[in-house]
Amino acid sequence: MLPDSDRSANFMHLNMSVMWLKRAALDIAYGSAAIATSPYWVWRMHRTGKLRTDWSARFGRVQPALPPRGNATIERRPRVLLHGVSVGEVNAIRLLVTQLAAQAKPPEIIVAATTDTGFARAQSLFEPLHRVVRYPFDLSFAVGRFLDATRPDVVVMVELEVWPNLTALCAERGIRLVVVNGRLSSRSFPRYRRVRLFVAPSFARLGAVSAQTSEYAQRFVALGVPSAHVRVGGTMKWDTAEIADQVDGADALAAELGIDRTRPVVVAGSTAPGEELLIANALPAGAQLIVAPRKPEWFRDAAEALVGSVRRTSGQRKSPTDRYVLDTIGELRKAYALADVVVVGRSFGALHGSDMMEPVALGKATVVGPRSGDFRETMDALKAGGGVVETSAPQLATVLARLLASPGEREQLAERGRAVIRAHQGATRRNVELIMSMLAERHPGGTVHA
């Protein structure tokens, strides 16, 4: 009979072999899927200009390298990696980053983003105070290289992003995993549930989940997160919806486009193809329109649909048709500040809505189409409080004419919407407390020997 130490060593070796085989199988599955679908995604990335991305970073290389974390005799601050996929998730953590950095013993903060637009937005928001890095593909070697470079103590995932290799490698290294602003929509949850046997180990590795609603919390538990690790924290988007009457740069934007401030302005934010023309045709005579397509690859089509429109990047001023296309990233808030009425895009077609919270916080009368499923909780709260107008495409012209003719109704609508936002704020503070408690469990006293 083998001694206990030998049996333990053999068991550990077997366990490591099984983990390696699982990881290799997953990488092969990822690679096979990428090859099988390559004609589609290569064509799509070429068409949208995304083939010219940072491929090295997508395979886990962090350049320039992060500074070394010291030696065993030097105390250092714990390090938090905040991961948001794209612009929406990055925007959602603005206040979270600020509040983490303001703690009595603040951790080091690294922000990771996946998409090109998300990465650019994170750089504009957080650098040079905090390092921004690209999050890699979920290949084991890429994630391992990425974790070697970033060396986080806690990884915070915004909304979801529970990837198998990420969670497995973090668990092996003793890195705590947290989901904040946790969200499993009615569209994504059935897909996860169908492959629960595959995804449950990843969800079971989560040390904590702060879900936006009790419904989302129950869905995380159903997918394998221990119920003791799940809480309802609310959505941070209420906190990042900054209530303000003015926005820096809005006046300059109006002047550079040639907007007539004495005439009504309608801003259509985060539109999808086809909505630009729909909204333009619904405008009453004399109203000016600024459209901001949701994706850069939609900019050109929007400009072509609005004959005579002026694109922001063209350098031209004053559209003969009073139609303008905001084909930039990060200026939508400025455009909203110019609006008398805001129409929220991706809500009149086959998609599932866009965030309506920002224009409401800016005190704008906000109109949303019938499709807002991706923002159902926000929409339900604002509708219950009388803070938005929901309408169909055939009724849009009537709604816009009424609101533009009634400053009093616009003002009352905006104030009710702001009251709803104020009543729902506080999720960011609760998530900061959660993250700091996870760091305290791992490093009592707030510092750790490197």
C-alpha positions in Angstrom: 0.0 0.0 0.0 1.3 3.4 -0.9 2.1 5.9 1.9 -0.4 8.7 2.4 2.0 11.2 1.0 2.4 9.2 -2.2 -1.4 8.7 -2.5 -1.9 12.4 -2.1 0.7 13.2 -4.7 -0.8 10.8 -7.1 -4.3 12.3 -6.6 -2.9 15.8 -7.1 -1.2 14.7 -10.3 -4.4 13.0 -11.5 -6.4 16.1 -10.7 -4.0 18.3 -12.6 -4.1 16.0 -15.6 -7.9 16.1 -15.6 -7.9 19.9 -15.4 -5.4 20.1 -18.3 -7.5 17.7 -20.4 -10.7 19.8 -19.8 -8.8 23.0 -20.7 -7.4 21.5 -23.8 -10.8 20.2 -24.8 -12.4 23.6 -24.3 -9.6 25.3 -26.4 -10.1 22.8 -29.2 -13.9 23.5 -29.1 -13.2 27.3 -29.2 -10.8 26.8 -32.1 -13.1 24.5 -34.0 -16.0 27.0 -33.7 -13.8 29.9 -34.8 -12.7 28.0 -37.9 -16.2 26.8 -38.8 -17.6 30.3 -38.5 -14.5 32.1 -40.0 -16.1 33.0 -43.4 -18.8 35.0 -41.6 -16.8 36.7 -38.8 -13.8 37.5 -41.1 -16.1 39.1 -43.6 -18.0 41.0 -40.9 -14.8 42.2 -39.2 -13.4 43.3 -42.6 -16.6 45.2 -43.5 -16.6 47.0 -40.1 -12.9 47.7 -40.0 -12.4 45.5 -36.9 -9.7 43.3 -38.5 -7.2 46.0 -37.6 -7.6 45.4 -33.9 -4.9 44.6 -31.3 -4.6 40.9 -32.0 -1.6 40.5 -29.6 -3.7 41.8 -26.7 -6.6 39.6 -27.7 -4.3 36.6 -27.1 -3.3 37.8 -23.6 -0.3 40.1 -24.1 -0.4 43.2 -22.0 1.7 46.0 -23.5 3.3 48.0 -22.1 4.0 45.7 -19.3 2.6 46.5 -15.9 5.2 47.5 -13.3 6.5 44.7 -11.0 4.7 44.3 -7.8 7.8 44.4 -5.6 9.5 41.7 -3.5 8.5 39.6 -0.5 9.5 42.3 2.0 7.6 45.2 0.4 3.9 45.7 1.3 1.7 46.6 -1.6 -1.9 47.5 -2.1 -4.3 44.7 -3.3 -5.2 44.9 -7.0 -8.7 44.8 -8.5 -9.3 44.1 -12.1 -12.7 45.5 -13.4 -13.9 43.9 -16.6 -16.6 45.4 -18.8 -17.2 44.2 -22.3 -18.1 47.3 -24.2 -19.2 51.0 -23.9 -22.3 50.3 -21.8 -20.5 48.3 -19.1 -17.5 50.6 -19.1 -19.8 53.6 -18.6 -21.6 51.7 -15.8 -18.4 51.5 -13.7 -17.4 55.2 -13.8 -18.6 56.0 -10.3 -17.5 52.5 -9.0 -13.9 53.3 -10.0 -14.1 56.7 -8.4 -15.5 55.4 -5.1 -13.0 52.5 -5.0 -10.1 55.0 -5.5 -11.5 57.2 -2.7 -11.4 54.5 0.0 -9.2 55.0 3.0 -7.0 52.1 1.8 -7.7 52.1 -1.9 -6.8 49.1 -4.0 -4.9 49.4 -7.3 -7.4 49.4 -10.1 -7.0 48.0 -13.6 -9.9 48.3 -16.1 -10.3 45.7 -18.9 -12.5 46.0 -21.9 -13.2 43.6 -24.8 -14.4 45.7 -27.8 -12.5 48.4 -29.6 -15.1 51.0 -28.7 -15.2 49.8 -25.0 -11.4 50.0 -24.8 -11.3 53.5 -26.3 -14.0 54.6 -23.9 -12.2 53.1 -20.9 -9.0 54.9 -21.9 -10.8 58.2 -22.1 -12.5 57.8 -18.8 -9.8 56.2 -16.6 -6.3 56.9 -17.9 -3.8 58.1 -16.8 -5.1 57.5 -13.2 -5.8 53.8 -13.8 -4.3 51.4 -16.3 -6.6 50.2 -19.1 -6.0 46.8 -20.8 -7.6 44.7 -23.4 -9.4 41.6 -22.2 -8.4 38.5 -24.2 -10.2 35.6 -25.8 -11.2 32.9 -23.3 -8.4 30.5 -24.5 -6.5 29.0 -21.6 -3.1 30.1 -22.7 -4.3 33.7 -23.4 -6.1 34.0 -20.1 -3.2 32.5 -18.3 -0.8 35.0 -19.9 -3.2 37.8 -19.1 -3.5 36.9 -15.4 0.3 36.5 -15.2 0.6 40.1 -16.5 -2.1 41.7 -14.4 -1.9 39.6 -11.2 -5.2 40.7 -9.7 -6.4 39.8 -6.2 -10.0 40.1 -7.1 -11.6 40.1 -10.6 -14.9 42.0 -10.9 -17.1 41.2 -13.9 -19.7 43.7 -14.9 -23.2 42.2 -15.6 -22.0 38.7 -16.6 -18.9 37.6 -18.5 -18.6 34.3 -16.6 -16.1 32.5 -19.0 -15.0 28.9 -18.3 -11.2 29.4 -18.6 -11.2 32.7 -16.7 -13.1 31.3 -13.8 -11.1 28.0 -13.7 -7.7 29.8 -13.8 -8.7 32.3 -11.2 -9.9 29.5 -8.9 -6.6 27.7 -9.3 -4.7 30.9 -8.4 -6.8 31.9 -5.5 -8.2 35.0 -7.2 -11.7 35.9 -6.0 -14.4 36.3 -8.6 -17.2 38.9 -8.2 -20.1 39.8 -10.5 -21.5 43.3 -10.0 -24.6 44.8 -11.7 -25.4 41.1 -12.3 -27.8 40.6 -15.1 -29.3 37.5 -16.9 -32.0 38.7 -19.3 -35.1 36.8 -20.3 -33.4 36.2 -23.7 -30.0 35.0 -22.4 -31.2 32.9 -19.4 -32.9 30.1 -21.5 -29.7 29.7 -23.6 -27.6 29.3 -20.5 -30.1 26.9 -18.9 -30.0 24.7 -22.0 -26.2 24.2 -21.4 -26.4 24.3 -17.6 -24.3 21.1 -17.3 -21.5 22.9 -19.1 -21.7 26.3 -17.5 -22.6 25.4 -13.9 -19.0 24.8 -12.8 -18.1 28.3 -13.9 -21.0 29.9 -12.1 -20.2 27.8 -9.0 -16.8 29.4 -8.8 -18.2 32.9 -8.2 -17.4 34.2 -4.8 -20.1 36.8 -4.9 -22.9 38.1 -7.2 -24.6 41.5 -6.7 -27.6 41.1 -9.0 -29.7 44.0 -10.3 -33.0 42.4 -9.3 -34.4 39.5 -7.3 -35.4 37.9 -10.6 -31.8 38.0 -11.9 -30.5 36.8 -8.5 -32.7 33.7 -8.8 -31.4 33.0 -12.3 -27.8 33.1 -11.1 -28.7 30.6 -8.4 -30.4 28.4 -11.0 -27.2 28.3 -13.0 -25.1 27.1 -10.1 -24.0 30.0 -7.9 -24.4 29.1 -4.2 -27.4 31.0 -2.9 -25.3 32.3 0.0 -23.1 34.1 -2.5 -25.9 36.0 -4.2 -27.5 39.3 -3.1 -29.7 41.9 -4.7 -27.7 45.1 -5.1 -29.6 47.1 -7.7 -28.2 48.5 -10.9 -25.3 51.0 -10.9 -26.7 52.7 -14.0 -29.0 54.7 -11.7 -25.9 56.1 -10.0 -24.0 56.8 -13.2 -26.9 58.7 -14.6 -25.5 62.1 -13.5 -28.3 64.6 -12.9 -27.2 67.8 -14.5 -28.6 70.8 -16.4 -25.5 71.5 -18.5 -22.8 69.4 -20.1 -19.3 70.6 -20.9 -18.7 70.8 -24.7 -22.4 70.9 -25.7 -22.3 74.5 -26.8 -19.2 73.9 -28.8 -20.8 70.9 -30.5 -23.8 73.0 -31.5 -21.6 75.7 -32.9 -19.4 73.3 -34.9 -22.4 71.5 -36.4 -24.3 74.8 -37.0 -27.3 74.0 -34.8 -29.8 76.9 -34.5 -30.4 77.1 -30.7 -33.6 79.1 -31.3 -35.4 76.2 -33.0 -36.5 72.8 -31.6 -33.9 70.0 -31.6 -34.7 66.3 -31.4 -31.8 63.9 -30.7 -32.2 60.2 -31.6 -29.7 58.3 -29.5 -28.2 54.8 -30.2 -30.3 54.2 -33.3 -30.4 51.1 -35.4 -30.6 51.1 -39.2 -33.9 52.2 -40.5 -34.8 54.2 -37.3 -33.1 57.4 -38.5 -35.4 57.8 -41.5 -38.4 56.8 -39.4 -37.7 59.5 -36.8 -36.8 62.1 -39.5 -40.2 61.5 -41.2 -42.0 61.9 -37.9 -40.6 65.4 -37.1 -42.8 68.4 -37.3 -41.8 71.2 -39.7 -38.9 73.3 -38.5 -37.4 70.8 -36.1 -33.7 69.9 -36.3 -32.5 66.3 -35.9 -29.3 64.8 -34.6 -29.0 61.1 -34.9 -26.3 59.0 -33.1 -26.2 55.4 -34.5 -25.4 52.8 -31.9 -22.5 51.2 -33.8 -19.7 52.8 -35.9 -20.5 50.4 -38.8 -23.9 52.0 -39.0 -22.6 55.6 -39.4 -22.4 55.6 -43.2 -25.8 54.1 -43.8 -27.4 56.6 -41.5 -25.8 59.5 -43.3 -26.9 58.1 -46.7 -30.5 57.6 -45.4 -30.8 61.2 -44.3 -30.2 63.0 -47.6 -28.4 66.3 -47.1 -27.3 65.5 -43.6 -24.0 66.7 -42.2 -21.7 64.2 -40.5 -19.9 65.4 -37.3 -16.5 64.2 -38.7 -16.9 65.9 -42.0 -16.0 69.3 -40.7 -19.0 70.8 -42.5 -21.3 73.2 -40.8 -25.1 73.7 -41.2 -27.1 71.1 -42.9 -29.5 72.4 -45.6 -32.0 69.7 -44.4 -31.5 70.3 -40.6 -30.3 66.7 -40.3 -27.0 65.8 -38.5 -25.2 62.5 -37.9 -23.1 62.1 -34.8 -20.5 59.7 -36.1 -18.1 59.9 -33.1 -17.8 58.0 -29.8 -18.3 59.7 -26.5 -20.3 62.8 -27.6 -23.8 61.5 -27.2 -24.2 63.1 -23.8 -23.3 66.5 -25.3 -25.9 66.0 -28.0 -28.5 65.0 -25.4 -27.8 68.3 -23.6 -28.9 70.2 -26.8 -32.2 68.3 -27.1 -35.7 69.5 -26.5 -36.9 65.9 -27.0 -34.8 62.7 -27.0 -35.9 59.6 -28.9 -34.2 56.4 -27.7 -33.1 54.2 -30.5 -33.1 50.4 -31.1 -36.7 50.4 -29.7 -38.8 50.7 -32.9 -37.5 47.7 -34.8 -36.5 44.1 -34.1 -33.8 44.9 -31.5 -34.4 45.2 -27.7 -33.9 48.8 -26.7 -31.1 51.2 -25.5 -30.5 52.9 -22.2 -32.9 55.7 -21.6 -31.5 56.8 -18.3 -28.9 59.3 -19.4 -31.3 61.7 -21.2 -33.8 61.5 -18.4 -31.1 62.5 -15.9 -30.2 65.4 -18.1 -33.8 66.7 -17.7 -34.9 65.8 -21.3 -38.4 64.7 -22.3 -37.6 61.1 -23.4 -39.6 59.0 -25.9 -39.0 55.2 -26.2 -40.4 52.8 -28.7 -42.3 49.6 -27.9 -39.1 47.4 -27.8 -37.1 47.9 -24.6 -36.6 44.4 -23.3 -32.9 44.8 -22.6 -33.8 47.7 -20.2 -37.1 46.4 -19.0 -36.4 47.1 -15.3 -35.3 50.7 -16.0 -38.2 51.2 -18.4 -40.8 49.8 -15.9 -39.6 52.0 -13.1 -39.6 55.2 -15.3 -43.0 54.4 -16.7 -44.4 53.7 -13.2 -43.1 57.1 -12.2 -44.3 58.9 -15.3 -40.8 59.8 -16.4 -40.8 58.6 -20.0 -43.3 58.3 -22.9 -43.6 55.0 -24.6 -45.1 55.0 -28.1 -45.3 53.0 -31.4 -43.9 54.0 -34.7 -47.3 55.1 -36.2 -47.9 57.4 -33.2 -44.4 58.9 -33.1 -45.2 61.9 -35.2 -48.2 62.8 -32.9 -46.1 62.4 -29.7 -43.2 64.6 -31.1 -45.5 67.3 -32.2 -47.3 67.4 -28.9 -44.1 67.5 -26.8 -42.4 70.1 -28.9 -45.4 72.3 -28.7 -45.7 72.0 -24.9 -42.7 73.1 -22.8 -44.7 72.6 -19.6 -45.3 68.9 -20.4 -41.7 68.4 -21.3 -40.6 69.9 -18.0 -43.0 67.8 -15.9 -42.0 64.7 -17.7 -38.3 65.4 -17.0 -38.8 66.2 -13.3 -40.8 63.0 -12.8 -38.0 61.0 -14.5 -35.3 62.6 -12.3 -37.3 61.7 -9.2 -37.3 58.1 -10.2 -33.6 58.1 -10.7 -32.9 59.6 -7.3 -35.1 57.0 -5.6 -33.2 54.1 -7.1 -29.6 55.3 -6.5 -27.2 53.6 -4.1 -26.1 50.4 -5.9 -22.5 51.6 -6.5 -21.9 52.2 -2.8 -23.2 48.7 -2.0 -20.9 47.2 -4.7 -17.9 49.1 -3.4 -18.6 47.6 0.1 -18.8 44.1 -1.4 -15.5 44.4 -3.3 -13.7 45.8 -0.3 -15.0 43.0 1.8 -13.7 40.5 -0.7 -10.3 42.1 -0.6 -10.4 42.2 3.2 -11.0 38.4 3.3 -8.1 37.8 1.1 -5.8 40.4 2.6 -6.7 41.5 6.2 -5.3 44.9 7.0 -5.6 46.2 3.4 -2.0 45.4 2.3 -0.3 42.3 1.2 3.4 41.2 0.9 4.3 41.0 -2.8 
